[in-house]
């Protein structure tokens, strides 16, 4: 396989693209990760959004070996309240679910998105099977019987 041949090409280095690249590279797939933004824009620490990651997503972070880096920054989601916010005459009653009722410490962890992006970006350099092509756009894609040929900017 040459320097420009890949098993998988991922277009977009958001959190899903980053996690996908890391998971595939962990299994020795040769991955090209392409994003039109430069690395510093992808891994923006000042992203103030939070995301609630449920247990299955947290297990992926554990598998990648980065979970502990988020634990200190996160806040547990121990209760889920379901509210009918419609304007109907008869509305469903409010329901409160508690993680403790299911013998769970929490349903999910609220984690700052900036921390997730920064940590995942830093993890890229630990994998020889990932080639990061940041600041590149896919301009053209030729579909051949057994491969795709991509032209980048």
C-alpha positions in Angstrom: 0.0 0.0 0.0 1.5 3.3 -1.0 1.6 6.7 0.8 -1.7 7.7 -0.9 -3.6 4.4 -0.6 -5.9 4.0 2.4 -8.4 1.4 3.6 -10.7 4.2 4.9 -11.1 7.8 4.1 -13.0 10.0 6.6 -14.2 13.3 5.5 -14.7 15.6 8.5 -12.6 15.8 11.7 -15.4 16.6 14.2 -15.8 14.4 17.2 -17.3 11.6 15.3 -14.7 11.7 12.5 -11.9 11.8 15.1 -13.3 8.9 17.1 -13.9 6.9 14.0 -10.3 7.4 12.8 -8.9 6.4 16.2 -11.0 3.3 16.4 -10.1 2.2 12.9 -6.4 2.9 13.3 -6.5 0.9 16.6 -7.5 -2.1 14.4 -4.6 -1.4 12.0 -6.7 0.1 9.2 -4.8 2.8 7.2 -7.0 5.9 7.6 -6.9 9.3 5.8 -8.7 12.0 7.9 -9.6 14.9 5.7 -10.9 18.3 6.9 -10.9 21.7 5.2 -10.1 23.3 8.6 -6.5 23.5 9.9 -5.7 21.5 13.1 -5.9 24.4 15.5 -9.5 25.2 14.3 -10.5 21.5 14.6 -9.2 21.2 18.1 -10.6 24.5 19.4 -10.3 24.6 23.2 -12.7 27.5 23.4 -15.7 25.5 22.2 -18.0 26.1 25.1 -20.7 23.5 24.2 -21.2 20.5 26.5 -22.3 17.1 25.3 -23.9 14.4 27.4 -22.2 11.1 26.7 -24.1 8.0 27.7 -22.4 4.8 28.9 -21.9 3.3 25.4 -20.0 6.4 24.3 -18.1 6.5 27.5 -17.1 2.9 26.9 -15.6 3.9 23.6 -13.5 6.6 25.3 -12.4 4.0 27.8 -11.4 1.6 25.0 -9.4 4.4 23.3 -7.7 5.1 26.7 -8.8 8.7 27.0 -11.7 8.5 29.4 -9.7 9.5 32.5 -8.8 12.8 30.8 -12.5 13.8 30.7 -13.6 12.5 34.1 -12.3 15.5 36.1 -13.9 18.0 33.7 -17.2 16.3 33.5 -20.4 16.6 35.6 -22.6 13.5 36.1 -26.2 13.4 34.8 -27.9 11.6 37.7 -31.5 12.5 36.9 -33.5 12.7 33.6 -36.7 14.8 33.7 -39.2 14.3 30.9 -41.5 17.3 30.5 -44.4 17.7 28.0 -43.8 21.2 26.7 -46.6 21.2 24.3 -49.5 23.6 24.5 -52.2 20.9 24.4 -55.1 21.0 26.8 -54.2 17.7 28.3 -50.5 17.2 28.7 -48.5 14.1 29.8 -47.4 14.2 33.4 -43.8 15.1 34.2 -41.6 12.0 34.8 -38.3 11.9 36.7 -35.8 9.0 36.2 -33.0 8.6 38.7 -29.9 6.7 37.9 -29.7 5.4 41.4 -33.0 3.6 40.9 -31.2 1.5 38.3 -28.1 1.0 40.5 -26.2 3.4 38.3 -24.0 6.2 39.5 -25.1 8.3 36.5 -26.9 8.1 33.2 -24.3 10.1 31.4 -21.5 12.6 31.8 -21.7 16.2 30.6 -18.3 16.9 29.1 -17.1 20.2 27.6 -16.8 19.7 23.8 -13.5 21.7 23.7 -11.9 19.1 26.0 -13.2 16.3 23.8 -11.8 17.8 20.6 -8.5 18.7 22.2 -7.9 15.3 23.7 -9.0 13.4 20.5 -6.7 15.6 18.3 -3.8 15.0 20.7 -4.4 11.3 20.5 -4.0 11.3 16.6 -0.2 11.4 16.9 -0.2 8.1 18.8 -1.3 6.2 15.7 0.9 5.6 12.7 -2.1 4.4 10.7 -3.7 7.8 10.5 -2.7 10.4 7.9 -4.2 13.8 8.7 -4.9 15.9 5.7 -6.1 19.1 7.4 -6.7 22.3 5.4 -7.7 20.1 2.5 -11.0 19.8 0.7 -12.2 16.9 -1.5 -12.6 18.5 -4.9 -13.5 15.4 -6.9 -14.2 11.7 -6.4 -13.8 9.1 -9.1 -15.8 5.9 -8.4 -13.9 2.9 -9.8 -15.0 -0.7 -9.4 -12.6 -1.5 -6.5 -11.6 1.9 -5.3 -12.3 5.6 -5.0 -9.8 8.2 -6.4 -10.0 11.5 -4.6 -8.6 14.8 -5.7 -7.8 17.2 -2.9 -7.3 20.9 -3.0 
